[in-house]
Amino acid sequence: MAIGRQIRLSRILNDGKMLCIPMDHGITNGPIPGLENVYDFIYRCEKSGVTSIIINKGIIKALPRPPTVGLIAHLSASTSLGPSPNKKVQMGSVEDAIRLGADGISVHINIGAKEEPEMLQKLGTISDTCNEWNVPLIAMMYPRGENIKDPYNVDIVSHVARIGAEAGADIVKTVYTGDRNSFKRVVRTCPVPIVIAGGPKATTDKDILEMCDGAMHAGAIGVTFGRNIFQHKNPPQILTALSRIIFNKEKPKEVLRNIVSPKK
C-alpha cells in the first residue's frame, strides 16, 4: 500500500531517478539571467524530461497554473547583500508548503560555516516535521564556509552527505567530487539516495553531460542543475540530453552528437 511519502516521491522522481531544476535563486541573487520570468521558464521546460522543480513559496503561491512536474518547496534563504550569505535561515514551514500543494521540501545547509550549528538545528526540526506529515525532504548539503579549504575533497563531501542522511533527509544533494571513482565513495557511504548540484555555469555542453554521466555511473539517482539549465542557450535541448543519460543510460558522446548535429 502506498503511503503519503511514497506518493509524493513518485511525483518528484521518475522510476526512482531525478532530473530537477532548482530555481530558488531569486532571494539570494535577485532576478538573475535565465530566471527573469520564472513562470515562462517553468512552462517552457516542463515537457523536456524534468521530474521536479525547486522554488520558493512565493513563486508557488503565484503560479498561473499548476506545473506538470513535481513541486519542491525551498524553505532556506540568505541574500548576497546581507552580512552572512552562508547563513541560511528558515523562511517557511512544512505545513504551509503542504497547503500550497508542494510534493516535497528542500533545505540548504552549509557545513563548515560559522553558523553551522543553527542550520543543523533547523535541519533536524524540519526533518521531524516532514516525518510527521510524510513529506519527502531533500537536504542540500554543501561544504561551504570558513573551515572548508577544498569543497571537492572526497572525505569532506562524504562527511557532508552523511550528515544530511543521518539528520533524516530522504534525498541528499551535494557537490560532485569531479570524477566517478571518488564520487562512488560518497554514494557508498551515504545511506540515502544522492543527487548532484551543477555548480557554476559550465563552459560546454560536454562538461555538463559528462558530469551527469559520471555521477550516474557512481550511483547517484540524478542531478539538480540550475544555471547549467536556465542559463543554457537552449534549456529544453540540454534537458532532453540530460534525460537521455539519466533515464535511458545513453552515453554523452552519442547525446552530444545529436545536440551538435541533430538529425534532419
C-alpha positions as CSV (number, residue, x, y, z in Angstrom):
1,M,0.0,0.0,0.0
2,A,1.4,3.4,-1.0
3,I,1.6,6.0,1.8
4,G,1.9,9.7,1.6
5,R,5.7,9.8,1.3
6,Q,5.8,7.2,-1.5
7,I,3.1,9.0,-3.4
8,R,4.9,12.3,-3.1
9,L,8.2,10.8,-4.1
10,S,6.6,9.3,-7.2
11,R,5.7,12.9,-8.2
12,I,9.2,14.3,-7.9
13,L,11.0,11.2,-9.3
14,N,10.6,9.1,-12.4
15,D,11.3,5.4,-11.8
16,G,13.4,6.4,-8.8
17,K,15.5,8.9,-10.7
18,M,15.6,12.7,-10.6
19,L,16.1,15.5,-13.1
20,C,15.4,18.6,-11.1
21,I,15.9,22.3,-11.7
22,P,16.4,24.4,-8.6
23,M,15.1,27.9,-9.1
24,D,15.3,29.3,-5.6
25,H,18.0,31.9,-6.6
26,G,15.7,34.9,-6.6
27,I,16.1,35.6,-2.9
28,T,19.8,35.0,-2.9
29,N,20.8,36.8,-6.1
30,G,17.6,38.5,-7.4
31,P,16.3,38.0,-11.0
32,I,19.4,36.5,-12.5
33,P,19.7,35.8,-16.2
34,G,17.5,32.9,-17.2
35,L,15.1,33.5,-14.4
36,E,13.8,37.0,-15.1
37,N,10.4,35.4,-15.8
38,V,10.5,32.2,-13.8
39,Y,7.0,31.1,-14.9
40,D,7.8,31.4,-18.6
41,F,10.8,29.2,-18.0
42,I,8.9,26.6,-16.0
43,Y,6.3,26.1,-18.6
44,R,8.8,26.2,-21.4
45,C,10.7,23.3,-19.9
46,E,8.2,21.1,-18.2
47,K,7.8,18.7,-21.1
48,S,11.6,18.1,-21.6
49,G,12.2,15.3,-19.2
50,V,12.2,17.3,-15.9
51,T,10.9,15.3,-13.0
52,S,10.7,18.2,-10.5
53,I,11.5,21.9,-9.8
54,I,12.6,23.6,-6.6
55,I,11.1,27.1,-6.0
56,N,10.3,29.4,-3.1
57,K,6.9,29.6,-1.5
58,G,6.0,32.9,-3.1
59,I,6.6,31.6,-6.5
60,I,4.4,28.6,-5.8
61,K,1.7,30.9,-4.5
62,A,1.6,33.0,-7.7
63,L,1.9,30.1,-10.2
64,P,-0.5,31.0,-13.1
65,R,-1.4,27.3,-13.4
66,P,-0.2,24.0,-11.7
67,P,3.0,22.7,-13.4
68,T,3.0,19.1,-14.8
69,V,6.2,18.2,-12.8
70,G,6.8,17.6,-9.1
71,L,6.9,20.7,-6.9
72,I,9.5,21.0,-4.1
73,A,9.2,24.0,-1.8
74,H,12.5,25.5,-0.7
75,L,12.5,26.7,2.9
76,S,16.0,28.2,3.3
77,A,17.2,31.6,2.4
78,S,20.0,34.2,2.6
79,T,21.0,37.1,0.4
80,S,24.2,38.1,-1.3
81,L,23.5,41.6,0.0
82,G,23.5,40.7,3.7
83,P,26.3,40.3,6.2
84,S,26.3,36.5,6.3
85,P,25.5,35.0,2.9
86,N,26.4,31.5,4.1
87,K,23.9,31.6,7.0
88,K,20.7,30.0,5.7
89,V,17.6,30.8,7.8
90,Q,14.2,29.2,7.6
91,M,11.7,31.2,5.6
92,G,8.7,28.9,5.6
93,S,7.0,25.9,7.2
94,V,6.4,22.4,6.1
95,E,2.7,22.8,6.9
96,D,2.5,25.9,4.7
97,A,4.3,24.2,1.9
98,I,1.7,21.4,2.0
99,R,-1.1,23.9,2.0
100,L,0.4,25.4,-1.2
101,G,0.5,22.0,-2.8
102,A,4.2,21.1,-2.6
103,D,5.2,17.5,-3.1
104,G,8.5,17.8,-1.2
105,I,10.6,20.1,1.0
106,S,14.1,21.4,0.3
107,V,16.5,22.9,2.8
108,H,20.1,24.3,2.3
109,I,22.8,23.6,4.9
110,N,26.4,25.0,4.7
111,I,28.7,22.7,6.6
112,G,31.9,24.4,7.7
113,A,30.4,27.9,8.1
114,K,30.4,29.5,11.5
115,E,26.6,29.4,11.6
116,E,26.6,25.7,11.0
117,P,25.1,24.8,14.5
118,E,22.0,26.9,13.9
119,M,21.5,25.4,10.4
120,L,21.9,21.9,11.7
121,Q,19.3,22.5,14.4
122,K,16.8,23.8,11.7
123,L,17.6,20.7,9.6
124,G,16.7,18.4,12.4
125,T,13.5,20.3,13.2
126,I,12.3,20.4,9.6
127,S,13.2,16.7,9.2
128,D,11.0,15.8,12.2
129,T,8.1,17.8,10.8
130,C,8.5,16.2,7.3
131,N,8.3,12.8,9.0
132,E,5.1,13.8,10.8
133,W,3.5,14.8,7.6
134,N,5.1,12.0,5.4
135,V,6.7,14.6,3.1
136,P,10.0,13.9,1.3
137,L,12.9,16.0,2.4
138,I,15.7,17.0,0.1
139,A,18.7,18.3,2.0
140,M,21.1,20.5,0.0
141,M,24.4,19.7,1.9
142,Y,27.3,21.9,0.8
143,P,30.9,22.1,2.1
144,R,31.0,25.9,2.3
145,G,32.4,28.2,4.9
146,E,35.4,29.4,6.8
147,N,36.6,25.8,7.7
148,I,36.4,24.4,4.2
149,K,39.7,24.5,2.3
150,D,38.7,22.2,-0.6
151,P,35.0,21.8,-1.1
152,Y,35.5,18.9,-3.5
153,N,37.7,16.8,-1.2
154,V,36.1,13.3,-1.1
155,D,36.5,13.0,2.7
156,I,34.7,16.3,3.2
157,V,32.0,15.7,0.7
158,S,31.4,12.2,2.1
159,H,31.0,13.7,5.6
160,V,28.7,16.4,4.4
161,A,26.4,14.0,2.6
162,R,26.4,11.6,5.6
163,I,25.2,14.5,7.8
164,G,22.2,15.0,5.6
165,A,21.3,11.3,5.7
166,E,21.7,11.0,9.4
167,A,19.6,14.1,10.0
168,G,16.7,12.4,8.3
169,A,16.8,13.6,4.7
170,D,15.2,11.3,2.1
171,I,17.5,12.6,-0.7
172,V,20.8,14.4,-0.3
173,K,22.0,16.9,-2.8
174,T,25.7,17.7,-2.7
175,V,28.6,18.7,-4.9
176,Y,30.3,16.3,-7.4
177,T,33.9,15.5,-6.5
178,G,35.0,15.7,-10.1
179,D,35.3,12.0,-11.1
180,R,33.2,8.9,-10.8
181,N,35.7,6.9,-8.8
182,S,35.9,9.3,-5.9
183,F,32.2,10.0,-6.0
184,K,31.4,6.3,-5.7
185,R,32.8,6.6,-2.2
186,V,30.4,9.4,-1.4
187,V,27.5,7.4,-2.7
188,R,28.6,4.2,-1.0
189,T,28.9,5.8,2.5
190,C,25.6,7.7,2.3
191,P,22.6,5.6,3.4
192,V,20.0,7.6,1.3
193,P,20.0,8.4,-2.5
194,I,22.2,11.2,-3.7
195,V,21.8,13.8,-6.5
196,I,24.5,16.2,-7.6
197,A,24.5,20.0,-7.8
198,G,25.5,21.7,-11.0
199,G,27.8,24.3,-9.5
200,P,28.9,27.3,-11.5
201,K,27.8,27.7,-15.2
202,A,29.8,25.1,-17.2
203,T,31.7,26.2,-20.3
204,T,30.5,23.5,-22.7
205,D,27.6,21.0,-23.1
206,K,30.2,18.2,-23.0
207,D,31.2,19.3,-19.4
208,I,27.5,19.2,-18.3
209,L,26.7,15.8,-19.8
210,E,29.9,14.2,-18.7
211,M,29.4,15.4,-15.1
212,C,25.9,13.9,-15.2
213,D,27.1,10.7,-16.7
214,G,30.0,10.4,-14.1
215,A,27.6,10.9,-11.2
216,M,25.1,8.3,-12.5
217,H,27.8,5.7,-13.0
218,A,29.0,6.4,-9.4
219,G,25.5,5.5,-8.2
220,A,23.7,8.9,-8.0
221,I,20.0,8.9,-8.8
222,G,20.1,12.1,-10.8
223,V,21.0,15.8,-11.0
224,T,19.7,19.1,-9.7
225,F,21.2,21.6,-12.2
226,G,20.3,25.3,-12.0
227,R,22.5,27.7,-14.0
228,N,23.6,24.9,-16.4
229,I,20.0,24.7,-17.5
230,F,18.2,28.0,-17.1
231,Q,21.3,29.9,-18.4
232,H,21.8,27.5,-21.3
233,K,21.2,28.8,-24.8
234,N,18.5,26.1,-25.3
235,P,17.2,24.9,-22.0
236,P,14.8,22.3,-23.4
237,Q,17.5,20.8,-25.5
238,I,20.0,20.3,-22.7
239,L,17.2,18.9,-20.5
240,T,16.3,16.4,-23.1
241,A,20.0,15.4,-23.4
242,L,20.3,15.0,-19.7
243,S,17.2,12.9,-19.5
244,R,18.6,10.5,-22.1
245,I,21.6,10.0,-19.9
246,I,19.7,9.6,-16.7
247,F,16.7,7.6,-17.8
248,N,17.9,5.8,-21.0
249,K,21.6,5.3,-19.9
250,E,22.8,6.8,-23.2
251,K,26.5,7.9,-23.5
252,P,27.4,11.6,-23.5
253,K,29.2,11.2,-26.9
254,E,26.0,9.9,-28.5
255,V,23.8,12.5,-26.9
256,L,26.2,15.3,-27.7
257,R,26.4,14.3,-31.3
258,N,22.6,14.8,-31.6
259,I,22.9,18.2,-29.9
260,V,25.7,19.4,-32.2
261,S,24.4,17.8,-35.4
262,P,20.8,17.0,-34.9
263,K,19.2,14.6,-37.4
264,K,17.2,16.2,-40.1
